[in-house]
Amino acid sequence: MWNPGFATPETQAARLQGWHRAFCIYSEHYRGTPQKPGLILGLLPGGSCRGRAHRLPAASYDAVRRYLIHREIDHDGVYEEAVRPIHLDDGRTVPALVYLADRSHRQFAGKLPEREALGLIRQGHGATGSNLDYVLNTVAHLGELGLSDRSLERLARTAAGGAGPWAVSGARPRSRTPTSGRS
């Protein structure tokens, strides 16, 4: 949301109907490592998701698409690229590339108990920085859009507010055996 990674000719607030954001993916590259995974957001079926939509530049579409595949799929690899309609704040509905959580992937965490999620967020540090910074940036950028997600805000406050007995050393991801239907 806050770092598209390419020059975009237009960014608008948007809504993706039928999908919601959730901390449901073990990050072993960007916000964690295989030994100490972090926990990042993915899109899961149900509800709706408000955020930002970045128009892809026509002149460099192929290069930007390769970049997005490299960033969203080649590393943590737990996203599936799809095209879904999104509703822009200016009233238009347009097709958009979205990256949905692959619930059959070994890094799919599903809905974790808050205590376990906090441990992963506190311990995670990967190629692009700390998992806690990722959570705080997400909350801040949602706020810039005038959006509030109480559970995400509570998770961010709790994760940033000090280490509980489960922080860092006590966090262990659950079995990574793929399960379908968890959300």
N, C-alpha and C positions, 0 to 999 in steps of 0.2 A: 504494500500500500504506500509506504513512505519512500521506497527506493525501487522504482520500476527497472532501473539498470539500462535504460535507453532513452534517447530524446523522443519525447512524445509531443505531437502537435496539439493534443487536447486531453485534458483530464476532467472528468465529471464525477460527481457523486452518483451512485447507481445502486440498484437492488437486483439481486439474483433470487428469483422465486423458486421454492422447492428445495433449497439447500441452506444449511446453516454452518457457521464456523464453530469449530470445537478443537480443544487441545486433545488430539487423538493420534499423533504420530511421534514415534521415537526418532529424534534427530541424531544421526551418527556422523554427520559431516558439518553442516553449517552452524549448529548450536549445541553440538555435543560430539562425542567420539563413540566408537563401538564399546569401549571400556566404561565410559561414563556418558551415556546418552542424555540428551536434553528432551524436551517435549515441545512440539510446535503445532501450529494450527493446520487443520485440513477442513475441507468442505464435505459435509455428510448430508444424506438425504433428510428432507423435512424442514419445514419452516421457511425462513427467508434470511438473506444475508445482505446487509447494507455495507457499502464501502466505496472505493474509488475504481473507476474504469479508465484505463489509459488507451487512447487510440493508437494503434500501431501505425508507424509511418509507412506510407505507400512505397516511397522510393527505396527503402531498405527493409521491406517486409520479410524477405527470405532470411536475411542476416539476423533480424530481430527474433524471428521464429526459431532459428537455430539456437540463438542465445537463450531463449526461454526454455527450450527443451533441455539444453545443457544444464541450466540453473535449476529447473523444477523437476527434472526426471533423472538426469545422469548421475547426480550425487546421492541424495537421500532416496531417490527413486521410488517413492511411495505415492506418487501422483499419476493420475491418468488424464491426458489432455482430452478435452471435449469442447464442442461448440454448443452454447446454450444462449437463449435470449436473455438479455438484461434490460432493465428499465432505467433509463437515464432520468436525471432530475428535470431535464428540459422537456420531458414528455415522450421522447422517442423510445422505441423498443428496437434494439439492434442485436445482431449476433455477436457473441464474444467468445474468445478462447478462455476457458477456465481450466483449472487444474484441481480435479476431484480426488479425494483420498481413496486409494486402492485398498479396500477392506480385506483383500486376500494377501496383501504384502506382509512379509515378516516384521516390518517396522510399524505396522498398524497397531496402535496401542488400545484403541477403543476408548470408552469412558472409564477413566481411572478414578479411584477414590482421591479426594482432595489431598490428603496427606501424601500419597504416592506422587501425585502431580507436582506438589510443592517441592518434594525432594529432587525430582528430575529437573525442575526449573532452576532450583538453586545450584545444582551441581553442573549443569550443562554449560560447556564452553567449547566452541568449535571454530571453524575457519572464518566465520564472520563475527565472532564475538560471543558474549555471554547470553545465555538463554534468558536471564532476568532482563537484560537490556531489550531483547526482542519483545518480551511481554510488556514492559513499560512503554516502548515505542508504539506498540499496537494500541494500547489504551490511550496514549497521547494523541495519536492520529485519528482514532475514532472520535475523541473529544473535539478535535479540530472540525470534524464534520457535523458536530452537534449530536453525535450518537453516544448512547450509554449502554453498556453491557454490564449489568450489576455483578454477575458471577465472575466475569473477566476482571473487573475492577477490584473485587474482593480478593481474587487470586493474586493480582499484582500487589495490592497493599500487604497481604500476608507474606508473600514471597520476599518483598523488599524490607519487611519490618523486623527481620532478625531470624536467626536460625533456631528452629525447634529441634527437638531431640532426633528427628528423622532427617535433618538436612544433610546433604552431601554424603557422608559416609553411610548413612542408614538407607539411602534410596537404592532400590534394586528394581529394575523393570520386571514386570510379570513375564511369564512364558511368552515367547514370540511365536508360538504355534499359531498359524493363521486360523482365524475364526470368521465366519461370515455372519452378517446380521447384527454384529455388535455396533452400537452407536453411542 
